[in-house]
Amino acid sequence: MDYLGDTNVLLRRIQRVHPEYRVVREAINRLQARGDQLCLVPQNLIEMWAVCTRPVEIQKAEGRRQLCCYAPTLKNVGLK
């Protein structure tokens, strides 16, 4: 079965310090083990790029920790 991936799930998958990292990693691994696929649409990649390339100063002004320190690749997210 195919599942549409939510950008927040994808972001948590690359944020190793996020509290939900392990839960998301395990969920993606289970989907793949069952033969299911997590599908992406261009909007996912646009949103991930926007978050991962947002200047740290802006993130701090928004009261957030730095979300990403690099622009992820699909391999980093754990997708084929």
Residue frames as qw, qx, qy, qz and C-alpha x, y, z in Angstrom:
[[0.000, 0.890, 0.456, 0.000, 0.00, 0.00, 0.00],
 [0.397, 0.386, -0.020, 0.832, 1.18, 3.53, -0.70],
 [0.316, -0.777, -0.420, 0.346, 1.05, 6.27, 1.93],
 [0.270, 0.822, 0.039, 0.500, 1.41, 9.98, 1.30],
 [0.613, -0.170, -0.381, 0.671, 4.27, 11.28, 3.42],
 [0.173, -0.961, -0.214, -0.037, 3.67, 14.34, 5.56],
 [0.404, 0.711, -0.300, 0.491, 6.50, 16.86, 5.60],
 [0.449, -0.703, 0.378, -0.401, 6.59, 16.90, 9.41],
 [0.964, -0.163, 0.212, 0.008, 7.18, 13.15, 9.44],
 [0.782, 0.477, -0.075, 0.395, 10.00, 13.54, 6.95],
 [0.055, 0.800, -0.320, 0.505, 11.54, 16.36, 8.97],
 [0.708, -0.565, 0.339, -0.254, 11.41, 14.31, 12.17],
 [0.983, 0.110, 0.058, 0.137, 13.17, 11.49, 10.34],
 [0.636, 0.502, -0.186, 0.555, 16.24, 13.64, 9.76],
 [0.188, -0.748, 0.279, -0.571, 16.20, 15.48, 13.10],
 [0.659, 0.010, -0.715, 0.235, 18.07, 13.05, 15.33],
 [0.128, 0.051, -0.583, 0.801, 17.67, 15.25, 18.41],
 [0.511, -0.229, -0.139, -0.817, 13.90, 15.57, 18.06],
 [0.474, -0.164, 0.727, -0.469, 11.88, 13.57, 20.64],
 [0.821, 0.317, 0.271, -0.390, 9.82, 11.94, 17.86],
 [0.268, 0.625, -0.668, -0.303, 12.82, 10.87, 15.77],
 [0.142, -0.189, 0.971, -0.041, 12.84, 7.24, 16.93],
 [0.536, 0.383, 0.625, -0.419, 9.07, 6.84, 16.60],
 [0.558, 0.696, -0.108, -0.438, 9.11, 8.15, 13.04],
 [0.148, 0.538, -0.805, -0.200, 12.16, 6.10, 12.09],
 [0.307, 0.000, 0.936, -0.172, 10.51, 2.94, 13.42],
 [0.583, 0.529, 0.409, -0.461, 7.23, 3.70, 11.63],
 [0.475, 0.691, -0.385, -0.385, 9.00, 4.20, 8.30],
 [0.003, -0.390, 0.919, 0.052, 11.03, 1.03, 8.83],
 [0.466, 0.189, 0.807, -0.310, 7.85, -0.95, 9.56],
 [0.607, 0.633, 0.094, -0.471, 6.15, 0.37, 6.45],
 [0.358, 0.637, -0.628, -0.266, 9.12, -0.63, 4.33],
 [0.201, -0.230, 0.945, -0.117, 9.35, -4.06, 6.00],
 [0.563, 0.371, 0.645, -0.359, 5.72, -4.72, 5.05],
 [0.418, 0.248, 0.651, 0.583, 6.44, -3.72, 1.48],
 [0.103, 0.902, 0.407, -0.098, 4.53, -0.45, 1.81],
 [0.496, 0.295, 0.100, 0.811, 5.85, 2.80, 0.38],
 [0.129, -0.760, -0.282, 0.571, 5.95, 6.31, 1.77],
 [0.485, 0.561, 0.411, 0.530, 5.33, 8.53, -1.24],
 [0.227, -0.498, -0.084, 0.833, 6.45, 12.11, -1.66],
 [0.382, 0.810, 0.403, 0.190, 4.99, 14.90, -3.70],
 [0.449, 0.494, -0.048, 0.743, 6.86, 18.02, -4.83],
 [0.337, -0.808, -0.028, -0.482, 5.26, 20.02, -2.02],
 [0.859, -0.482, -0.049, 0.167, 7.04, 17.80, 0.55],
 [0.738, 0.090, 0.034, 0.668, 10.41, 18.59, -0.96],
 [0.106, 0.693, 0.086, 0.708, 9.64, 22.31, -1.24],
 [0.564, -0.769, -0.044, -0.297, 8.61, 22.46, 2.42],
 [0.880, -0.323, -0.007, 0.349, 11.63, 20.45, 3.56],
 [0.568, 0.362, 0.043, 0.738, 13.95, 22.69, 1.58],
 [0.136, -0.786, -0.073, -0.599, 12.35, 25.80, 3.10],
 [0.727, -0.681, 0.002, -0.083, 12.78, 24.49, 6.64],
 [0.884, -0.183, 0.079, 0.423, 16.28, 23.10, 6.17],
 [0.517, 0.341, 0.093, 0.780, 17.65, 26.22, 4.52],
 [0.248, -0.908, -0.224, -0.251, 15.98, 28.72, 6.84],
 [0.303, 0.580, -0.453, 0.606, 18.67, 30.88, 8.44],
 [0.516, -0.260, -0.699, 0.421, 19.43, 29.97, 12.04],
 [0.038, -0.013, -0.263, 0.964, 18.86, 33.60, 13.08],
 [0.512, -0.181, -0.294, -0.786, 15.26, 33.43, 11.89],
 [0.684, -0.247, -0.685, -0.050, 14.70, 30.15, 13.66],
 [0.380, -0.157, -0.573, 0.709, 16.04, 31.63, 16.90],
 [0.189, -0.069, 0.042, -0.979, 13.82, 34.68, 16.48],
 [0.663, -0.212, -0.444, -0.564, 10.87, 32.30, 16.17],
 [0.578, -0.484, 0.490, -0.437, 11.95, 30.65, 19.43],
 [0.987, 0.116, -0.020, -0.108, 12.98, 27.39, 17.79],
 [0.594, -0.476, 0.552, 0.340, 16.07, 25.29, 17.90],
 [0.243, 0.504, -0.612, -0.558, 17.86, 24.82, 14.63],
 [0.883, 0.159, 0.234, -0.373, 15.83, 22.23, 12.74],
 [0.917, 0.280, 0.154, 0.239, 18.33, 21.16, 10.12],
 [0.316, -0.740, 0.331, 0.493, 21.91, 21.94, 9.41],
 [0.136, -0.238, 0.741, 0.613, 21.89, 20.69, 5.84],
 [0.666, 0.248, -0.168, -0.683, 19.52, 20.16, 2.97],
 [0.659, -0.139, 0.729, -0.124, 18.50, 16.49, 3.19],
 [0.335, 0.247, -0.738, -0.530, 18.53, 13.97, 0.41],
 [0.841, -0.132, -0.200, -0.485, 15.99, 11.20, 0.07],
 [0.712, 0.126, -0.645, 0.248, 18.68, 8.77, 1.19],
 [0.072, 0.238, -0.574, 0.780, 19.00, 10.70, 4.48],
 [0.606, -0.160, 0.116, -0.770, 15.25, 10.43, 5.01],
 [0.406, -0.126, 0.893, -0.148, 15.40, 6.68, 4.56],
 [0.719, 0.496, 0.278, -0.399, 13.37, 6.48, 1.37],
 [0.697, 0.086, 0.571, 0.425, 14.22, 4.71, -1.86]]
